[in-house]
Amino acid sequence: MPRIKPLTPAEASPEIRGRLEGSSRAFGEPLVPTGIQAYCPPILIASGELGLAPGRSGLLPALIRSLVCLRAAQMAGCPF
């Protein structure tokens, strides 16, 4: 349980509500880090853009990109 209560889509500002709702659609519920980052919209937006950057770059084949993402998640202890 985090020390900071994550924001819900209903509590978030309109500019980032869509990102929290997207997290809910993708994972069944909003992810705790997303809800905490929602307190500072620039951080939430930058984090989302950073996560999308490898796919947008076109520098790696899709299979290698997936393996890199999987390994990074394993190293970070991400259950997804």
N, C-alpha and C positions, 0 to 999 in steps of 0.2 A: 504494500500500500504506500503510495507516494505521500510525502509530507505536504505537498501542494495539491489541492483538489483540482483535477483537470476541468477545464471549461467544457460544457456541453454545447451542442449547436445552438440551443435556445439562448444560452448565455453569451455567446460569442457575437462579435460585431458583424454586421452584414457582409463586410468585405472578405471575411474568412469563414463565414458560416458554411459556404459551399465546400471548402476543403475538409472541414470536420464531417460534413454529411458524406463526402466521398470516401473518407476513411471508414465510416460506418458501413457504407455499401460494400466496400472491398473486403472488410474483415469481420463484418457482422456487428461490430460495435466500435465506437471511436477508440483509437489507440491512446494510451495514457500519455506518451510523449507528445503526440499531436495536441492533445487537450491542454497540456502544460505550456507548450510553445505558443498556443493561442493567446496567452496573456500578452505576448509581444508579437503582433502580426508581422513585422519585418523579419523576425527570426523564423517564424513558421513559413513564410513565403520563400525565404532564402533556403531553408532546409528542403523544402519541396523541389525547388529548382535544382539544387545540388543532387538530389536523388534522381532526377530526370536527365541530368546532363550526360551520363554515359550512353544512354539510348539515343539521344539526339545528336551525339557527336559523329556517329557513323564510322568511327575509327576501329571498332572491334566487331567481328562477326557475332551474330545473335547468340550462338551457342557459347562462345567464350565469355561474352558479357554476362550471360546467365550464370555460368560457373563462377565468375568473379563475384557477382552479387551474392551467390549462395555461400561462398567461402567467407566473404566479409560478414555476412549475417552469423555464420558459425563462430567466427572469432569474437563478435560482439555479444554472443550469447542470445541472439534473437530467436525466439521459438517459431517464428514464421519462416 
